[in-house]
């Protein structure tokens, strides 16, 4: 009954400041995809049957060009911050630039670059915990100081930290009420990062706390910005927490190989779950533990599924179109990633991600609550099709999937849903790229 998912090759967004989708890399492939379609009969057939398949990627490329043109040239600190956000997180800059309030756009940009800088300190494996912890705990004060310097990071992250004076000046340039939110968010996340540098994730409660402190607080920071702007209502805690936990837990699951490959990286998989299947977390990557590894990732995903209904409830109460897309796109990407991870041994073999085609489709098509209901129903159906009844957590997974599907059906919006997955395709076609023809290399027959 389970459907295996093939290895994936392109990285895409996480949550807000972890939203690091390489969409530029994806859309730059557009001209080359025509060559690939001409090379593979299966791809030719796909284009003939679904001629609009390339349209979302083209739309994405057009939108990216528009956003790049709108990056301010002055003052220098805003030019730097928007440019860095665009280079690091294409998806997020697209969503922030779509906000119709300039002050809110600037506040969102400032929050993002501040948290990216904070994340750079926490992530640098060359810096000892003894040096990191006081910086993380005091980072909310450092953002007021354009002269603050802390050498860390590589590549774009190093550029960000070397130019921290621009980050500080952008922060100081936003409305005072926004500054207070950014400061408070930075303080709480910094304290959480410092705590878990020296604390192992032993229990599921630890896991939830870790995901809250390092992920949910980020989404709450953006939510508070929107509330102060008057564009969003205040939600009950359980709804606000759900959207952040759903995304962050999914990131923890799908980034297993990336995190375990960095020997100094903190692993957030709770011992309470993985110790049921192996003696050491690294053992999940062993071929001989394939069955246990699949059961382990399925339990992690099943634990994540508990947030789906609350996420839909949260989104259904958003009325500003740009804010709806800000949160809605991320939630749809997340449920698609959950469908990718479930029952997928590739979680323990290599980094996995959605295809750029699907990422672009979700970005273009997620505009209304009906779009979200349809997407949640479709991707939860893919998860359901992969459930094997001999899995220890099968009944719990099925129960949670059926609950969210009832909610989607009761919305009365599914009749006109246009599936992401065509009937003529394999059920997981959009979750993985087509296999290359082994008889063809670099566009030439061998």
C-alpha positions in Angstrom: 0.0 0.0 0.0 2.9 2.3 0.6 4.2 4.5 -2.2 8.0 5.1 -2.2 9.2 8.6 -3.0 12.4 9.0 -5.1 15.4 11.1 -4.0 14.9 14.8 -4.5 17.6 17.2 -5.6 16.5 20.8 -5.0 16.2 22.6 -1.7 13.2 24.7 -0.8 11.7 26.9 2.0 11.6 26.3 5.6 9.9 28.6 8.1 10.2 32.4 7.8 13.9 33.0 8.6 14.6 29.4 7.8 12.7 30.0 4.6 15.7 29.5 2.4 14.2 28.3 -0.9 16.6 28.3 -3.8 13.9 29.5 -6.2 16.4 31.5 -8.3 18.2 28.2 -8.9 14.9 26.6 -9.9 13.7 29.3 -12.3 17.1 29.6 -13.9 16.5 26.0 -15.1 13.5 27.0 -17.2 15.4 27.4 -20.5 17.2 24.1 -19.9 13.9 22.3 -19.0 12.9 22.7 -22.7 16.0 20.8 -23.6 15.2 18.1 -21.1 11.7 17.8 -22.4 13.0 17.3 -25.9 15.2 14.5 -24.6 12.8 12.4 -22.7 9.7 10.9 -24.2 7.9 10.9 -20.8 8.5 14.6 -20.4 7.3 15.4 -23.9 4.1 13.5 -23.1 3.7 15.5 -19.9 4.0 18.8 -21.7 1.5 17.7 -24.4 -1.0 16.5 -21.8 -0.5 19.5 -19.5 0.7 22.5 -21.6 0.3 24.9 -18.7 2.8 23.0 -16.5 5.6 25.5 -17.1 3.5 28.6 -16.5 3.9 28.8 -12.7 7.7 28.7 -13.0 7.5 31.5 -15.6 5.2 33.5 -13.4 7.6 33.0 -10.5 10.5 34.2 -12.6 8.5 37.3 -13.7 7.5 38.1 -10.1 11.1 37.7 -8.9 12.3 40.2 -11.5 9.7 42.6 -10.4 10.7 42.3 -6.8 14.4 42.8 -7.7 13.5 46.0 -9.4 11.7 47.2 -6.3 14.7 46.8 -4.0 15.3 50.4 -2.7 18.5 52.0 -3.7 18.6 54.4 -0.8 19.2 54.7 2.1 22.1 52.2 2.0 20.9 50.1 5.0 17.6 49.3 3.3 19.3 48.5 0.0 21.6 46.1 1.9 18.8 44.4 3.9 16.4 43.9 1.1 19.2 42.7 -1.2 20.4 40.2 1.5 16.9 39.0 2.1 16.4 38.5 -1.7 19.7 36.5 -1.9 19.0 34.3 1.1 15.3 33.8 1.0 13.6 34.4 -2.4 10.2 33.1 -1.2 10.1 35.3 1.9 11.1 38.5 0.0 8.3 37.7 -2.5 5.8 37.5 0.3 7.0 40.5 2.2 7.2 42.6 -0.9 3.5 41.7 -1.6 2.4 43.4 1.6 0.6 46.7 0.7 2.0 48.7 3.6 5.6 50.1 3.2 6.2 50.5 7.0 5.0 46.9 7.5 7.3 45.7 4.6 10.3 47.4 6.2 9.5 46.0 9.6 9.2 42.5 8.2 12.5 42.9 6.4 14.2 44.2 9.6 12.8 41.2 11.6 14.1 38.8 9.0 17.6 40.1 8.7 18.0 40.4 12.5 16.9 36.8 13.0 19.1 35.6 10.2 22.0 37.3 12.0 21.0 35.7 15.3 20.8 32.3 13.5 24.2 32.8 12.0 25.8 33.1 15.5 24.0 30.0 16.7 24.9 27.9 13.6 28.6 28.7 13.3 30.4 25.4 14.2 33.8 27.2 14.6 32.6 29.1 17.6 32.4 27.5 21.0 29.2 27.4 23.0 31.0 29.4 25.7 31.4 32.3 23.3 28.0 31.9 21.6 25.7 31.8 24.6 26.4 35.4 26.0 26.1 36.8 22.4 22.8 35.0 21.8 21.4 36.1 25.2 22.3 39.7 24.6 21.6 39.9 20.9 18.4 41.9 21.4 20.5 44.7 22.9 23.2 44.5 20.2 20.7 45.3 17.5 20.5 48.9 18.9 24.3 49.3 18.3 25.5 49.9 14.7 29.0 49.4 16.0 28.4 45.9 17.2 30.7 43.3 15.6 30.9 39.6 15.9 32.9 37.6 13.3 31.1 34.5 12.3 29.4 32.7 9.4 30.5 31.9 5.8 29.5 33.2 2.4 26.3 35.2 2.5 26.0 34.9 6.3 29.5 36.3 6.7 28.5 39.2 4.4 25.5 39.8 6.6 27.5 39.8 9.9 30.3 41.9 8.4 27.7 44.5 7.5 25.7 44.4 10.7 25.7 48.1 10.9 23.2 48.1 8.1 21.0 45.6 9.9 21.1 47.8 13.1 20.3 51.0 11.2 17.4 49.3 9.4 16.0 48.1 12.8 16.4 51.6 14.2 14.6 53.1 11.2 11.3 51.3 11.8 8.4 52.4 13.9 9.0 52.2 17.7 6.1 49.7 18.1 7.7 47.5 15.5 11.1 47.8 17.2 9.6 46.5 20.5 8.3 43.4 18.8 11.5 42.7 17.0 13.5 43.2 20.2 11.2 41.0 22.2 11.2 38.3 19.5 15.0 38.4 19.3 15.4 38.2 23.1 13.1 35.1 23.4 14.6 33.2 20.4 18.2 34.1 21.5 17.5 32.7 25.0 15.9 29.6 23.5 18.9 29.0 21.2 21.3 29.4 24.2 19.3 27.0 26.3 19.3 24.2 23.7 23.0 24.6 22.9 23.6 22.8 26.2 20.4 20.8 26.5 19.6 17.6 24.7 16.2 17.0 23.2 15.2 13.9 25.3 11.4 14.0 25.5 8.6 15.0 23.2 8.0 17.9 25.6 11.6 19.0 25.0 11.0 18.7 21.3 7.9 20.8 21.4 9.7 23.4 23.5 12.7 23.5 21.1 10.4 23.9 18.1 8.5 26.6 19.8 11.6 28.6 20.9 13.4 28.3 17.5 10.5 28.3 15.1 7.1 29.2 16.5 8.4 32.4 18.0 9.5 33.5 14.5 6.0 33.2 13.1 4.6 34.8 16.2 7.0 37.8 15.6 5.5 38.3 12.1 2.0 37.8 13.5 2.5 40.5 16.1 3.8 42.9 13.4 0.6 42.3 11.5 -1.5 42.8 14.6 0.1 46.2 15.4 -0.4 47.3 11.8 -4.2 46.7 12.4 -4.4 44.1 9.6 -4.8 41.0 11.7 -6.8 40.0 14.7 -5.3 38.5 17.9 -5.6 34.7 17.8 -5.8 32.2 20.7 -2.4 30.8 21.6 -3.2 27.3 20.4 -3.9 28.5 16.9 -0.9 30.9 16.7 1.4 28.2 18.0 0.1 25.5 15.6 1.2 27.2 12.4 4.8 27.7 13.7 5.0 24.2 15.2 3.7 22.5 12.1 6.4 24.2 10.0 9.3 23.8 12.4 8.6 20.1 13.2 8.5 19.4 9.5 11.8 21.2 9.0 13.4 19.1 11.7 12.2 15.9 10.0 13.1 16.7 6.4 16.5 18.2 7.3 17.8 15.1 9.2 20.7 14.4 6.8 21.7 18.1 6.5 21.8 18.4 10.3 23.4 15.1 11.1 26.1 15.9 8.5 27.2 18.9 10.5 28.9 17.2 13.5 28.4 20.2 15.7 24.8 20.7 14.7 22.2 20.3 17.3 19.9 17.4 16.6 16.3 18.0 17.6 14.8 14.5 17.1 13.6 13.5 20.5 15.2 10.5 22.1 11.8 9.4 23.4 10.8 8.6 19.8 14.0 7.4 18.0 15.2 5.3 20.9 12.2 2.9 20.2 13.9 2.0 17.0 17.7 2.3 17.3 20.4 2.6 19.9 22.0 5.7 18.4 20.4 8.4 16.2 23.0 7.8 13.5 21.9 4.2 13.2 18.8 5.4 11.3 21.0 5.9 8.3 22.1 2.3 8.2 20.7 0.1 5.4 20.1 -2.7 7.9 17.8 -0.5 9.9 15.6 0.5 6.9 12.3 -0.8 8.3 12.9 0.7 11.7 14.0 4.0 10.2 10.8 4.2 8.2 8.7 3.5 11.3 10.6 6.2 13.1 10.1 8.9 10.5 6.4 7.8 10.3 6.0 8.4 14.1 7.7 11.8 13.8 5.3 12.7 11.0 2.3 11.4 12.8 3.2 13.5 15.8 3.4 16.5 13.4 -0.1 15.8 11.9 -1.8 16.8 15.1 -1.5 20.5 14.1 -3.3 20.4 10.7 -6.8 21.3 11.9 -5.6 24.2 14.0 -3.6 25.5 11.0 -6.7 25.5 8.8 -8.7 27.2 11.6 -6.0 29.9 11.9 -5.9 30.6 8.1 -9.7 30.6 7.8 -9.8 33.7 10.0 -7.3 35.8 8.0 -9.0 38.5 5.9 -6.2 40.6 4.5 -5.2 38.9 1.1 -1.5 39.6 1.4 -1.2 38.3 5.0 -3.3 35.3 4.0 -0.8 34.5 1.3 2.1 35.1 3.7 0.9 32.4 6.0 -1.1 30.2 3.6 1.7 29.5 1.1 3.9 28.4 3.9 1.3 26.0 5.3 0.6 24.4 1.9 4.3 24.0 1.3 4.6 22.3 4.7 1.8 19.8 4.2 3.4 18.9 0.8 6.7 18.3 2.6 4.9 16.2 5.2 3.5 14.1 2.3 7.1 13.8 1.0 8.6 12.7 4.2 6.0 10.1 5.3 7.2 6.5 4.7 10.2 7.8 2.8 13.6 6.2 3.5 15.3 9.0 1.6 14.9 11.2 4.7 17.9 9.1 6.0 19.8 9.0 2.7 20.1 12.6 1.5 18.6 16.0 1.7 15.1 16.0 0.3 12.8 18.7 -1.0 9.9 19.4 -3.3 10.3 20.0 -7.0 10.6 23.6 -8.2 7.5 22.9 -10.3 5.4 22.2 -7.2 6.9 25.1 -5.2 6.0 27.5 -8.0 2.5 26.0 -8.4 1.8 26.4 -4.7 3.1 30.0 -4.7 1.0 31.0 -7.8 -2.2 29.1 -6.8 -2.5 29.8 -3.1 -4.8 32.8 -3.0 -7.9 31.8 -1.1 -9.0 29.4 1.7 -10.6 27.2 -0.9 -7.1 26.7 -2.4 -5.7 25.7 1.0 -8.5 23.3 1.7 -8.0 21.6 -1.6 -4.2 21.4 -1.1 -4.5 20.0 2.4 -7.1 17.4 1.2 -4.9 16.3 -1.7 -1.6 16.1 0.1 -3.2 14.4 3.1 -4.6 11.9 0.6 -1.1 11.2 -0.6 0.0 10.5 3.0 -3.0 8.2 3.5 -2.1 6.3 0.4 1.4 5.6 1.9 0.2 4.4 5.3 0.9 0.7 5.8 -1.3 -1.0 8.4 1.6 -2.9 10.0 3.2 0.5 10.9 3.0 0.9 14.8 1.4 4.4 14.4 -0.8 3.7 11.4 -4.2 4.0 13.2 -3.2 7.3 14.8 -2.0 8.7 11.4 -5.2 7.6 9.7 -7.3 9.1 12.4 -5.6 12.5 12.1 -5.7 12.5 8.3 -9.4 11.6 8.3 -10.1 14.5 10.8 -8.5 17.1 8.5 -10.2 15.6 5.4 -13.6 15.9 7.1 -12.8 19.6 7.8 -11.8 20.1 4.1 -14.9 18.4 2.8 -17.2 20.3 5.2 -15.8 23.5 3.8 -17.8 22.8 0.6 -15.0 24.0 -1.6 -13.5 20.8 -3.0 -15.8 20.4 -6.0 -13.8 22.8 -8.1 -10.4 21.9 -6.9 -7.8 21.5 -9.6 -5.4 18.8 -8.5 -1.6 19.4 -8.3 -1.2 15.7 -9.3 -2.7 14.8 -12.7 -4.7 11.6 -13.0 -2.3 10.4 -15.7 0.7 10.9 -13.5 2.1 8.8 -10.7 0.6 9.9 -7.3 3.8 11.4 -6.1 4.9 12.9 -9.5 5.1 16.5 -8.2 7.0 15.4 -5.0 10.0 14.2 -7.0 11.7 15.0 -10.2 11.6 12.6 -13.2 14.4 10.0 -13.2 17.0 10.8 -15.9 17.3 8.4 -18.8 20.5 6.4 -18.1 21.2 6.2 -21.8 21.5 10.0 -22.1 24.2 12.1 -20.4 24.6 15.9 -20.7 22.0 16.0 -23.5 23.8 13.4 -25.7 22.9 9.7 -26.3 25.6 7.3 -25.1 
